[in-house]
Amino acid sequence: MIYTYEQVIHGFSTRLMLEEAVQLESQPGILSVLPLCFARGKYELHTTRTPEFLGLDKSTDLFPESDLMSEVVIGVLDTGVWPESKSFINTGLGPVPSNWKGEWESATNFGIRNF
């Protein structure tokens, strides 16, 4: 186990041999197993190098004499899911794709304790 994710998604990262990844992917409750694309250079991780991503040159700071960039907080506000919300109405949607690996859960009295 290299890292566990608990804030926005629930998951983990680990190093596996191909056979182990295939076996893990076939287990109930596993939605997906993704390859380590970052190490192979397929993707560039922009979130840790924002100035480079925005094309900013470190030698020409936007506000070199100010502290406008100090004490900045960036976060994700997860307000939960309310199934009765109109945003979840599935009118006009087709059937569930055959390759979907999730499972249907129904409940009554859905409330704050379900989070």
C-alpha positions in Angstrom: 0.0 0.0 0.0 1.5 3.3 -1.1 -1.3 5.7 -0.3 -5.0 5.7 0.7 -7.5 8.3 -0.5 -10.3 9.2 1.9 -11.4 12.8 1.2 -13.0 13.1 -2.2 -12.9 9.4 -3.3 -12.3 6.2 -1.4 -9.4 4.2 -2.9 -5.7 3.3 -2.6 -2.6 3.2 -4.6 -0.2 0.3 -4.6 2.3 -1.5 -6.8 1.2 -4.8 -8.4 2.4 -7.2 -11.0 0.1 -7.5 -14.0 -1.3 -10.8 -12.8 -2.1 -9.3 -9.4 -3.8 -6.3 -11.0 -6.0 -8.6 -13.1 -6.9 -10.7 -10.1 -7.7 -7.6 -8.0 -9.9 -6.2 -10.8 -12.0 -9.3 -10.8 -12.9 -9.1 -7.1 -16.4 -8.0 -6.0 -16.6 -4.4 -5.0 -13.6 -3.3 -7.1 -14.8 -0.6 -9.6 -11.6 -0.2 -11.5 -7.9 -0.8 -11.5 -5.9 1.8 -13.3 -2.3 1.5 -14.5 0.5 3.7 -13.3 0.4 6.2 -16.2 2.2 9.0 -14.5 5.5 7.1 -14.2 5.4 6.2 -17.9 5.0 9.8 -19.0 1.5 9.5 -20.4 0.2 12.3 -18.2 1.7 15.3 -16.7 0.6 16.1 -13.1 -0.3 19.8 -13.3 -1.6 20.3 -9.8 1.8 20.3 -8.1 3.4 22.6 -10.7 0.8 25.3 -11.2 3.2 28.1 -12.2 4.7 25.9 -15.0 1.2 24.8 -16.0 0.0 28.4 -16.3 3.2 29.3 -18.2 4.4 31.7 -15.5 8.1 32.4 -15.3 9.4 32.3 -11.8 11.7 35.3 -12.5 8.8 37.5 -13.3 6.4 37.1 -10.3 2.9 38.5 -10.7 3.1 40.3 -7.4 6.8 40.2 -6.3 6.5 42.9 -3.5 3.2 41.6 -2.0 2.0 38.8 0.1 -1.2 38.3 -1.9 -0.5 34.6 -2.4 0.1 33.8 1.2 -2.4 32.0 3.4 -4.5 30.8 0.4 -6.8 27.9 1.2 -8.1 25.7 -1.7 -10.6 23.0 -0.8 -13.4 20.8 -2.0 -16.8 21.3 -0.5 -18.7 18.0 -0.5 -22.3 18.7 0.5 -23.4 15.1 0.1 -25.9 13.5 -2.2 -29.6 13.9 -1.9 -31.2 11.2 -4.2 -34.5 13.1 -4.4 -32.7 16.1 -6.0 -33.9 16.9 -9.6 -30.3 16.6 -10.7 -30.6 12.8 -10.3 -33.8 12.3 -12.4 -32.9 9.8 -15.1 -35.7 10.6 -17.5 -34.4 10.1 -21.0 -31.4 8.0 -20.1 -30.8 4.6 -21.7 -30.2 1.4 -19.9 -27.2 0.9 -17.6 -24.1 0.0 -19.7 -23.3 -3.7 -19.7 -19.7 -3.0 -18.6 -20.8 -1.0 -15.5 -19.2 -2.6 -12.4 -21.2 -0.8 -9.7 -24.1 -2.2 -7.8 -27.6 -0.9 -7.0 -28.5 -0.1 -3.5 -31.9 1.1 -2.5 -32.9 2.4 0.9 -35.8 4.1 2.6 -35.5 7.0 5.1 -32.4 8.3 3.4 -31.0 10.9 5.7 -27.9 12.6 7.2 -26.9 9.4 9.0 -26.4 7.6 5.6 -23.3 9.7 4.9 
